[in-house]
Amino acid sequence: MSNCCRPEVGEMLPVVSPRRSEQSHTSAAPTLAPAGPSKVGDLVFLRRLTAIDAVKKLVAGKERARDRFWQQKERENSALVAAYVRVMTDYRHDEPVQEEAMMAITQIISGGHGFDAFLASGGIDAVVAAMCEHRQAHMQQQGCSTLCQVADGDTAFKLAVIDAKGAEAVVSGLQAHMRDYYVAERACSALRSLAAGDSECKQRIVSVGGVEVIISAMRAYPKRPVVVERGAAALCCVAQGTDACREQIVSAGGVTAVMTAMKEHAGQMQVQTHGCALVKHLAAGQPPWSGALVAEGVVTRVTASMRRYPKQPMVHLLACGALAALAEGDDQLKWSVVRGGGLVAACTSLQLHVARAAVSERGLAVLCNLAQGGRELKSEIARAHGVECIARAMKELSGNVGVQTQACAALANIASGGEDCKEAIVRMNVARYTVLAMKSHPSTAAMQELGCCCLANIG
């Protein structure tokens, strides 16, 4: 290369601009802007919605599959029950067939299946016929079990058993096999389930001698808690019927049997609750046999249950209900409740279960009914710190209108007593709680009336 073409040192080279085509070809390609926070959030939200929809569809599919499974199972069990009933009808003289069929039916309906099919196919009539024709103890056991499972259904099933003379079959079986423990247990269970029905069910049990056989079973097995518990439960259900039902229990010795069971099985809470509930139902409405109940020692047994189970609200709820029903009677009955420890027990319940509105209301009902007696009874309540218990209940349960109304009724009765009663009321500043109760429940007429009465008696 010649020297003329070589640039001198330090000479600047000319800048040559690229051609338009080259400039456009070599320019950088446009780039996407990075996604902002809002776009990323929208994407995550959409993905979540998709996942939630997928989960919902999966759950709905499983629920439909489960429903189809149970519907199919119900159809299969209904067909089986109907088939077993046909077998019982066709082979009514074959004892093993009858027993096996009843066992199979009991197992199916105990799982909640085949009730309607059993009823529609005449299953109850078949079971009753089997019990009447085959008088062996094991047949009576199985028949009672089957009828008990059916009677555990709604009222329609109980009435169906009653209409098919199921109660008569159970009573007859128990009378014939009183010495068989399992017959006694299952028969008492069946009668309890039937007695839980309406007044027609209760009356039928009474008319066919059910009360007497239940009491006989309890006396035959005084040491067996299952028999006495189910027997007491059956009597408790019957006692919720008419006055004739309750009178039959008392005259047949049911109170004695249940009080004995409560004493022998003090550690069985269910026996205690059934006993307290029975006394409550029998004593309601000031019946002529209230004195007989007290003579049987019901107050002692009820208060003993309360002492044994101090932290069980159900025991105290039913026990206070029993004491309140007894305290509705004349002054002699009221003093029987006080001397039997009923007043102290009610005050203890108010202290232990003051936060439970139902228990507090029943406990206040005991004090209210006792305070309807003479001045000595009112003074006895004041000495037992009854006013303090009432004030605490009003303070703790200010929002419960039932508790406040019952408390004002009790205070109105106590305030009509002597000076010692008024002093106890003033000392506990009960007038303040009464005014607050009236302000808190302005639309309750009974609350306003009793509050005014209470304030007037306080003076």
MIPAGU-492980 format. One record per residue (C-alpha): residue in one letter; residue number from 1; x, z, y. Coordinates in nm, 3 decimals. Layout:
   r     k         x         z         y
   a   NUM         X         Z         Y
...
This chain:
   r     k         x         z         y
   m     1     0.000     0.000     0.000
   s     2     0.136    -0.089     0.349
   n     3     0.202     0.177     0.604
   c     4    -0.052     0.032     0.851
   c     5    -0.338     0.134     0.635
   r     6    -0.215     0.487     0.587
   p     7    -0.350     0.734     0.847
   e     8    -0.116     0.935     1.054
   v     9    -0.077     1.300     1.002
   g    10    -0.344     1.488     1.196
   e    11    -0.561     1.179     1.251
   m    12    -0.933     1.235     1.197
   l    13    -1.108     1.015     0.943
   p    14    -1.434     0.856     1.060
   v    15    -1.757     1.006     0.925
   v    16    -1.966     0.746     0.745
   s    17    -2.337     0.820     0.716
   p    18    -2.492     0.736     0.376
   r    19    -2.748     0.463     0.350
   r    20    -3.117     0.549     0.368
   s    21    -3.168     0.473     0.000
   e    22    -2.875     0.687    -0.101
   q    23    -2.990     0.969     0.129
   s    24    -3.330     0.980    -0.030
   h    25    -3.180     0.956    -0.377
   t    26    -2.932     1.235    -0.334
   s    27    -3.163     1.483    -0.154
   a    28    -3.244     1.804    -0.350
   a    29    -3.569     1.806    -0.555
   p    30    -3.846     2.034    -0.418
   t    31    -3.860     2.380    -0.593
   l    32    -4.172     2.598    -0.665
   a    33    -4.203     2.915    -0.464
   p    34    -4.175     3.229    -0.677
   a    35    -4.508     3.382    -0.777
   g    36    -4.616     3.658    -0.542
   p    37    -4.747     4.002    -0.647
   s    38    -5.112     3.895    -0.617
   k    39    -5.065     3.598    -0.850
   v    40    -4.888     3.811    -1.113
   g    41    -5.163     4.075    -1.091
   d    42    -5.433     3.813    -1.139
   l    43    -5.255     3.681    -1.447
   v    44    -5.227     4.030    -1.599
   f    45    -5.592     4.099    -1.519
   l    46    -5.704     3.778    -1.691
   r    47    -5.499     3.860    -1.997
   r    48    -5.655     4.206    -2.011
   l    49    -6.004     4.062    -1.985
   t    50    -5.927     3.826    -2.269
   a    51    -5.795     4.110    -2.485
   i    52    -6.100     4.328    -2.408
   d    53    -6.337     4.044    -2.496
   a    54    -6.154     3.990    -2.821
   v    55    -6.179     4.360    -2.908
   k    56    -6.551     4.364    -2.821
   k    57    -6.615     4.065    -3.043
   l    58    -6.419     4.227    -3.325
   v    59    -6.613     4.554    -3.295
   a    60    -6.947     4.374    -3.275
   g    61    -6.857     4.174    -3.584
   k    62    -6.766     4.489    -3.774
   e    63    -7.092     4.657    -3.665
   r    64    -7.294     4.358    -3.781
   a    65    -7.108     4.359    -4.111
   r    66    -7.170     4.734    -4.149
   d    67    -7.539     4.692    -4.069
   r    68    -7.568     4.413    -4.324
   f    69    -7.389     4.631    -4.580
   w    70    -7.624     4.926    -4.529
   q    71    -7.930     4.705    -4.526
   q    72    -7.819     4.552    -4.853
   k    73    -7.747     4.897    -4.992
   e    74    -8.091     5.019    -4.886
   r    75    -8.255     4.720    -5.056
   e    76    -8.058     4.782    -5.375
   n    77    -8.133     5.156    -5.377
   s    78    -8.500     5.096    -5.302
   a    79    -8.519     4.856    -5.594
   l    80    -8.345     5.111    -5.818
   v    81    -8.582     5.390    -5.713
   a    82    -8.886     5.172    -5.778
   a    83    -8.744     5.077    -6.119
   y    84    -8.685     5.442    -6.213
   v    85    -9.040     5.530    -6.110
   r    86    -9.175     5.249    -6.331
   v    87    -8.968     5.383    -6.620
   m    88    -9.111     5.732    -6.567
   t    89    -9.461     5.589    -6.564
   d    90    -9.408     5.376    -6.876
   y    91    -9.234     5.652    -7.075
   r    92    -9.417     5.957    -6.944
   h    93    -9.408     6.130    -7.284
   d    94    -9.032     6.086    -7.331
   e    95    -8.868     6.401    -7.197
   p    96    -8.503     6.277    -7.185
   v    97    -8.611     5.961    -7.002
   q    98    -8.806     6.166    -6.748
   e    99    -8.514     6.399    -6.684
   e   100    -8.257     6.119    -6.648
   a   101    -8.485     5.923    -6.416
   m   102    -8.547     6.226    -6.192
   m   103    -8.174     6.299    -6.179
   a   104    -8.100     5.940    -6.075
   i   105    -8.374     5.939    -5.812
   t   106    -8.256     6.271    -5.670
   q   107    -7.901     6.141    -5.640
   i   108    -8.014     5.827    -5.455
   i   109    -8.253     5.990    -5.208
   s   110    -8.008     6.274    -5.138
   g   111    -7.792     6.007    -4.975
   g   112    -8.074     5.911    -4.744
   h   113    -8.185     5.597    -4.927
   g   114    -8.501     5.487    -5.101
   f   115    -8.747     5.735    -4.948
   d   116    -9.006     5.475    -4.857
   a   117    -8.975     5.299    -5.191
   f   118    -9.014     5.629    -5.374
   l   119    -9.327     5.710    -5.178
   a   120    -9.477     5.361    -5.208
   s   121    -9.418     5.333    -5.582
   g   122    -9.594     5.660    -5.663
   g   123    -9.276     5.855    -5.733
   i   124    -9.416     6.192    -5.626
   d   125    -9.708     6.160    -5.866
   a   126    -9.466     6.067    -6.145
   v   127    -9.246     6.372    -6.082
   v   128    -9.543     6.609    -6.064
   a   129    -9.683     6.462    -6.386
   a   130    -9.347     6.511    -6.559
   m   131    -9.332     6.876    -6.449
   c   132    -9.686     6.938    -6.573
   e   133    -9.635     6.770    -6.911
   h   134    -9.282     6.890    -6.992
   r   135    -9.276     7.263    -6.929
   q   136    -8.916     7.330    -7.030
   a   137    -8.698     7.515    -6.780
   h   138    -8.454     7.229    -6.728
   m   139    -8.742     6.992    -6.648
   q   140    -8.877     7.238    -6.391
   q   141    -8.531     7.268    -6.237
   q   142    -8.495     6.894    -6.200
   g   143    -8.850     6.844    -6.077
   c   144    -8.808     7.111    -5.809
   s   145    -8.479     6.952    -5.700
   t   146    -8.641     6.609    -5.664
   l   147    -8.941     6.741    -5.472
   c   148    -8.711     6.946    -5.248
   q   149    -8.511     6.634    -5.157
   v   150    -8.831     6.448    -5.074
   a   151    -8.973     6.739    -4.872
   d   152    -8.654     6.756    -4.667
   g   153    -8.774     6.436    -4.501
   d   154    -9.018     6.421    -4.214
   t   155    -9.372     6.563    -4.206
   a   156    -9.519     6.254    -4.376
   f   157    -9.311     6.318    -4.688
   k   158    -9.399     6.688    -4.691
   l   159    -9.768     6.605    -4.669
   a   160    -9.730     6.347    -4.946
   v   161    -9.588     6.616    -5.174
   i   162    -9.869     6.852    -5.077
   d   163   -10.135     6.586    -5.141
   a   164    -9.987     6.512    -5.485
   k   165   -10.020     6.884    -5.576
   g   166    -9.644     6.928    -5.562
   a   167    -9.673     7.284    -5.432
   e   168    -9.890     7.377    -5.730
   a   169    -9.635     7.227    -5.970
   v   170    -9.347     7.420    -5.813
   v   171    -9.539     7.750    -5.814
   s   172    -9.648     7.699    -6.175
   g   173    -9.294     7.620    -6.284
   l   174    -9.156     7.929    -6.113
   q   175    -9.422     8.151    -6.266
   a   176    -9.344     8.019    -6.614
   h   177    -8.965     8.054    -6.580
   m   178    -8.912     8.346    -6.343
   r   179    -8.625     8.467    -6.563
   d   180    -8.433     8.142    -6.517
   y   181    -8.212     8.182    -6.211
   y   182    -8.177     7.809    -6.142
   v   183    -8.552     7.753    -6.156
   a   184    -8.599     8.040    -5.908
   e   185    -8.331     7.903    -5.676
   r   186    -8.461     7.546    -5.671
   a   187    -8.826     7.646    -5.654
   c   188    -8.761     7.867    -5.350
   s   189    -8.570     7.578    -5.191
   a   190    -8.860     7.339    -5.252
   l   191    -9.116     7.584    -5.112
   r   192    -8.897     7.644    -4.807
   s   193    -8.878     7.269    -4.738
   l   194    -9.254     7.231    -4.778
   a   195    -9.328     7.535    -4.561
   a   196    -9.127     7.378    -4.278
   g   197    -9.412     7.129    -4.238
   d   198    -9.729     7.162    -4.035
   s   199   -10.004     7.423    -4.067
   e   200   -10.164     7.236    -4.359
   c   201    -9.844     7.266    -4.561
   k   202    -9.813     7.637    -4.487
   q   203   -10.176     7.704    -4.572
   r   204   -10.151     7.518    -4.902
   i   205    -9.850     7.725    -5.008
   v   206   -10.044     8.042    -4.931
   s   207   -10.357     7.925    -5.113
   v   208   -10.172     7.832    -5.436
   g   209    -9.992     8.168    -5.458
   g   210    -9.661     8.053    -5.315
   v   211    -9.603     8.368    -5.112
   e   212    -9.641     8.591    -5.417
   v   213    -9.402     8.392    -5.636
   i   214    -9.140     8.379    -5.362
   i   215    -9.153     8.757    -5.327
   s   216    -9.136     8.795    -5.706
   a   217    -8.826     8.576    -5.717
   m   218    -8.658     8.784    -5.445
   r   219    -8.735     9.101    -5.639
   a   220    -8.615     8.948    -5.966
   y   221    -8.277     8.853    -5.818
   p   222    -8.202     9.112    -5.548
   k   223    -7.823     9.068    -5.586
   r   224    -7.827     8.688    -5.565
   p   225    -7.784     8.588    -5.200
   v   226    -7.894     8.226    -5.250
   v   227    -8.235     8.318    -5.391
   v   228    -8.307     8.590    -5.136
   e   229    -8.184     8.374    -4.846
   r   230    -8.402     8.079    -4.943
   g   231    -8.694     8.305    -5.020
   a   232    -8.664     8.474    -4.681
   a   233    -8.637     8.132    -4.514
   a   234    -8.955     8.017    -4.692
   l   235    -9.146     8.328    -4.583
   c   236    -9.018     8.282    -4.229
   c   237    -9.157     7.927    -4.223
   v   238    -9.493     8.040    -4.363
   a   239    -9.510     8.317    -4.099
   q   240    -9.518     8.051    -3.827
   g   241    -9.863     7.948    -3.950
   t   242   -10.200     8.107    -3.890
   d   243   -10.285     8.477    -3.883
   a   244   -10.409     8.443    -4.241
   c   245   -10.064     8.325    -4.350
   r   246    -9.893     8.614    -4.177
   e   247   -10.138     8.869    -4.314
   q   248   -10.078     8.740    -4.665
   i   249    -9.704     8.793    -4.630
   v   250    -9.754     9.152    -4.513
   s   251   -10.015     9.242    -4.776
   a   252    -9.812     9.086    -5.060
   g   253    -9.505     9.297    -4.980
   g   254    -9.300     9.028    -4.812
   v   255    -9.172     9.259    -4.539
   t   256    -9.042     9.508    -4.794
   a   257    -8.868     9.233    -4.992
   v   258    -8.698     9.087    -4.685
   m   259    -8.591     9.425    -4.546
   t   260    -8.439     9.509    -4.885
   a   261    -8.255     9.178    -4.883
   m   262    -8.120     9.248    -4.533
   k   263    -7.991     9.584    -4.649
   e   264    -7.839     9.454    -4.975
   h   265    -7.683     9.147    -4.812
   a   266    -7.568     9.279    -4.477
   g   267    -7.267     9.048    -4.496
   q   268    -7.481     8.734    -4.525
   m   269    -7.560     8.629    -4.169
   q   270    -7.826     8.377    -4.276
   v   271    -8.021     8.651    -4.454
   q   272    -8.006     8.857    -4.135
   t   273    -8.122     8.572    -3.910
   h   274    -8.413     8.486    -4.141
   g   275    -8.513     8.853    -4.152
   c   276    -8.506     8.892    -3.774
   a   277    -8.701     8.568    -3.731
   l   278    -8.962     8.685    -3.984
   v   279    -9.017     9.010    -3.793
   k   280    -9.045     8.814    -3.469
   h   281    -9.316     8.585    -3.609
   l   282    -9.508     8.863    -3.782
   a   283    -9.508     9.092    -3.477
   a   284    -9.607     8.826    -3.222
   g   285    -9.939     8.878    -3.045
   q   286    -9.982     9.250    -3.122
   p   287   -10.137     9.205    -3.468
   p   288   -10.310     9.495    -3.646
   w   289   -10.022     9.523    -3.895
   s   290    -9.758     9.605    -3.630
   g   291    -9.763     9.970    -3.738
   a   292    -9.699     9.865    -4.096
   l   293    -9.395     9.665    -3.984
   v   294    -9.248     9.969    -3.809
   a   295    -9.322    10.183    -4.114
   e   296    -9.118     9.938    -4.325
   g   297    -8.813    10.015    -4.109
   v   298    -8.787     9.676    -3.941
   v   299    -8.643     9.820    -3.618
   t   300    -8.362     9.991    -3.806
   r   301    -8.275     9.676    -4.000
   v   302    -8.287     9.452    -3.693
   t   303    -8.064     9.678    -3.485
   a   304    -7.824     9.714    -3.779
   s   305    -7.786     9.335    -3.785
   m   306    -7.709     9.335    -3.414
   r   307    -7.438     9.597    -3.460
   r   308    -7.284     9.413    -3.755
   y   309    -7.271     9.080    -3.572
   p   310    -7.195     9.171    -3.209
   k   311    -7.047     8.829    -3.123
   q   312    -7.310     8.610    -3.291
   p   313    -7.557     8.493    -3.023
   m   314    -7.807     8.358    -3.277
   v   315    -7.843     8.700    -3.441
   h   316    -7.897     8.866    -3.103
   l   317    -8.137     8.595    -2.988
   l   318    -8.366     8.640    -3.290
   a   319    -8.323     9.018    -3.302
   c   320    -8.416     9.060    -2.935
   g   321    -8.714     8.833    -2.997
   a   322    -8.827     9.064    -3.277
   l   323    -8.780     9.377    -3.066
   a   324    -8.962     9.219    -2.771
   a   325    -9.259     9.129    -2.993
   l   326    -9.278     9.484    -3.129
   a   327    -9.245     9.630    -2.778
   e   328    -9.562     9.448    -2.673
   g   329    -9.765     9.709    -2.859
   d   330    -9.892    10.046    -2.743
   d   331    -9.672    10.334    -2.633
   q   332    -9.636    10.458    -2.989
   l   333    -9.486    10.127    -3.095
   k   334    -9.268    10.119    -2.786
   w   335    -9.127    10.462    -2.864
   s   336    -9.066    10.350    -3.222
   v   337    -8.852    10.068    -3.085
   v   338    -8.662    10.309    -2.858
   r   339    -8.604    10.571    -3.128
   g   340    -8.494    10.302    -3.372
   g   341    -8.217    10.198    -3.135
   g   342    -8.392     9.891    -2.998
   l   343    -8.344     9.981    -2.631
   v   344    -7.972    10.046    -2.668
   a   345    -7.931     9.732    -2.878
   a   346    -8.106     9.519    -2.614
   c   347    -7.883     9.658    -2.339
   t   348    -7.577     9.590    -2.554
   s   349    -7.689     9.230    -2.605
   l   350    -7.725     9.188    -2.229
   q   351    -7.371     9.314    -2.183
   l   352    -7.213     9.107    -2.461
   h   353    -7.402     8.781    -2.405
   v   354    -7.484     8.792    -2.035
   a   355    -7.358     8.434    -1.989
   r   356    -7.603     8.300    -2.249
   a   357    -7.934     8.246    -2.076
   a   358    -8.150     8.241    -2.390
   v   359    -8.012     8.573    -2.521
   s   360    -8.030     8.736    -2.178
   e   361    -8.390     8.627    -2.131
   r   362    -8.490     8.777    -2.467
   g   363    -8.301     9.098    -2.393
   l   364    -8.475     9.126    -2.057
   a   365    -8.808     9.070    -2.233
   v   366    -8.739     9.380    -2.445
   l   367    -8.679     9.590    -2.133
   c   368    -8.979     9.438    -1.956
   n   369    -9.218     9.512    -2.243
   l   370    -9.086     9.864    -2.290
   a   371    -9.118     9.928    -1.915
   q   372    -9.490     9.853    -1.935
   g   373    -9.530    10.192    -2.098
   g   374    -9.554    10.535    -1.938
   r   375    -9.316    10.699    -1.694
   e   376    -9.105    10.853    -1.965
   l   377    -9.033    10.511    -2.112
   k   378    -8.930    10.380    -1.770
   s   379    -8.702    10.678    -1.721
   e   380    -8.553    10.621    -2.065
   i   381    -8.463    10.265    -1.965
   a   382    -8.296    10.393    -1.648
   r   383    -8.096    10.649    -1.845
   a   384    -7.983    10.377    -2.089
   h   385    -7.833    10.181    -1.794
   g   386    -8.103     9.919    -1.825
   v   387    -8.115     9.861    -1.449
   e   388    -7.740     9.789    -1.443
   c   389    -7.784     9.533    -1.723
   i   390    -8.069     9.365    -1.534
   a   391    -7.866     9.347    -1.213
   r   392    -7.570     9.190    -1.391
   a   393    -7.790     8.930    -1.559
   m   394    -7.944     8.837    -1.223
   k   395    -7.600     8.803    -1.069
   e   396    -7.446     8.598    -1.351
   l   397    -7.744     8.367    -1.409
   s   398    -7.882     8.324    -1.059
   g   399    -7.968     7.959    -1.123
   n   400    -8.181     8.021    -1.432
   v   401    -8.544     8.064    -1.333
   g   402    -8.646     8.207    -1.670
   v   403    -8.387     8.485    -1.651
   q   404    -8.470     8.562    -1.288
   t   405    -8.845     8.574    -1.356
   q   406    -8.804     8.802    -1.656
   a   407    -8.564     9.026    -1.463
   c   408    -8.806     9.062    -1.171
   a   409    -9.088     9.146    -1.412
   a   410    -8.876     9.416    -1.574
   l   411    -8.771     9.559    -1.236
   a   412    -9.129     9.561    -1.110
   n   413    -9.231     9.768    -1.413
   i   414    -8.935    10.006    -1.386
   a   415    -8.979    10.052    -1.011
   s   416    -9.330    10.187    -1.069
   g   417    -9.177    10.483    -1.246
   g   418    -9.039    10.809    -1.110
   e   419    -8.775    10.878    -0.850
   d   420    -8.492    10.844    -1.102
   c   421    -8.596    10.484    -1.162
   k   422    -8.608    10.404    -0.791
   e   423    -8.270    10.569    -0.738
   a   424    -8.114    10.353    -1.011
   i   425    -8.263    10.040    -0.854
   v   426    -8.140    10.131    -0.505
   r   427    -7.796    10.223    -0.634
   m   428    -7.751     9.879    -0.793
   n   429    -7.884     9.704    -0.478
   v   430    -8.128     9.510    -0.694
   a   431    -8.350     9.426    -0.396
   r   432    -8.078     9.191    -0.273
   y   433    -8.071     9.001    -0.603
   t   434    -8.450     8.983    -0.599
   v   435    -8.455     8.826    -0.253
   l   436    -8.186     8.578    -0.356
   a   437    -8.386     8.486    -0.665
   m   438    -8.696     8.422    -0.455
   k   439    -8.497     8.203    -0.216
   s   440    -8.331     8.012    -0.501
   h   441    -8.661     7.934    -0.676
   p   442    -8.920     7.888    -0.401
   s   443    -9.140     7.650    -0.600
   t   444    -9.189     7.888    -0.896
   a   445    -9.513     8.078    -0.835
   a   446    -9.447     8.342    -1.102
   m   447    -9.104     8.408    -0.953
   q   448    -9.249     8.461    -0.604
   e   449    -9.531     8.683    -0.729
   l   450    -9.310     8.905    -0.943
   g   451    -9.044     8.921    -0.671
   c   452    -9.298     9.043    -0.418
   c   453    -9.432     9.294    -0.668
   c   454    -9.081     9.420    -0.738
   l   455    -8.999     9.464    -0.369
   a   456    -9.330     9.639    -0.307
   n   457    -9.269     9.886    -0.588
   i   458    -8.916     9.955    -0.470
   g   459    -9.061    10.043    -0.129
